[in-house]
Amino acid sequence: MARKIVNRKELRAEAEAAEAAEKEAPKKKAAKKKAAPRASRAKAVADVRMKLFWGVFNQSLKRVALYEFTEKDEADKKAEELSKSGKTPHFVQKVKEAIEE
């Protein structure tokens, strides 16, 4: 294969011709960038107050009764009654619920 010999003067002439062609071409106006959409200001979430209760549940995790936290004895009694009267055992568990003011 024959190798083409190119000298620096020819390369420089080509580069200058390309630059001249760029300058002669009509310049386009710079496209305006689209303004970035403003970040929405989400409202600060108010702190939700939670309250603790005792819940009496059946075996399928359905809440049967709900008692104030200070009434744990009543919740235990209710769970025992329901366990004795029915076939499924009932149990007492803590439940947190939001307080609406």
Helices and strands as residue ranges (DSSP letters): H 8-24, E 50-57, E 63-68, H 72-85, E 91-98
